Amino acid sequence: MAFGVKRDELMAFKKKAERGEIALLTHYWIDERFPNSKTVTKAASADVEALKKWGRSYHLPENYIDYGHKNLPHYDLFGDIQLEILEKEGKWDQIERFHLKGDKE
């Protein structure tokens, strides 16, 4: 279950990904398979080769790409790799909004 994202944010994310760009979207997330994760970042692109290349730059295996969401292949990022990638991509708004560095900052 995903929540904490506004409709306009979701639409902008999808449009960017559909253009073949790498789009990042963080949201709150509950999945019993990952009880220690409260957020996930989707890294998506309709251009699968661009997504694979982007993933290699962060040492993400190609077999981690999820192809199951309406022609929007993506990586699901959480935990330390989520924070590391968001920092390197300069997505400070998402880091702060979802308290990915904890509540102390």
N, C-alpha and C positions, 0 to 999 in steps of 0.2 A: 504494500500500500504506500503510495506516494502522496505527500502533502507539503504545503508551505510554498507553493509556486503560483504566481498569478498567471491568468490565462494569456495576457500579452507577452509575458516572459516565455511561456511555453511555445507560443506561436512564433516568436522571433527565433528561438532555438531551432525549431523545426525548419523554418525557412532558410536559415543559415546552413544547416546540415543538408537540406535538399539542393542547395546551390553547389554542393561539393566542398564546402569549407568545413573546417573542424569546429564544431559547436560544443560548448560546455554548459551544462546545466546541473546545478546542485539542488537537491531537495531532501526533505526529511523522508525517512524510509523505515518501514518496519518489515522485517523478513525473519521468520523464526530460524532460518538457516544461518543467519548472521546476527546472533543476539547482542554482540558488542558494537554493532554499527547502527547509528541513529540517522546517518545521512549517506547519500550516494551521489556521485557526480557521474552523469552520462557524458561521454565524449563520443560524438556521433558525426558521421558524414556519409552522404549518399555515394561519394567517391571512395569505394572500398580500397583502392590502391593508395589513395592519399591517407586514409585512416590507418592502414597497415604501416605506411612510412612514418606517420606521426607516432604510432604505437611503438615502433622500433626505436625511435629516439628516446623513449622512456623505458626501454627494455621490456615492453609488454608483449607476450606471445600472441601471435595471430589467432591462435585457437581460443583466446579469451574473448574474441569479438562475438557479440550476441546478434544473430541475424533474424531474431524472431519478432521484431516490432515494425510492422507496416513499412517495409522497405527502408528502414532507418537503422543500418548496422551501427553498433556502438560498443564501447567498452563501459563496464560498470566499475567505477573507481571508489574505493572506500579505504578507511584506515590511513596509515602513513603515506601510502602512494598517492592517495587522494590529495592530502595536504601538500605533499611535495610538488605534484603536478600543478595544482592551483597556484602555488607560490611562483613556480617557474613561468606559468602562463600569465601571471600578473592579475589574477582574479581575486583581488583583495576584498571586493564587495561580497563575494560568495563566502570567503573564509570568515569574514567578520559576521555576516548575517546568520550563518549557521554555527557560529562559535567553534570553529574547527581547531582553534588553538586553546580552547578552554575558556572559561568565564573570567579568568584572572586578568585578561588584557583589556 
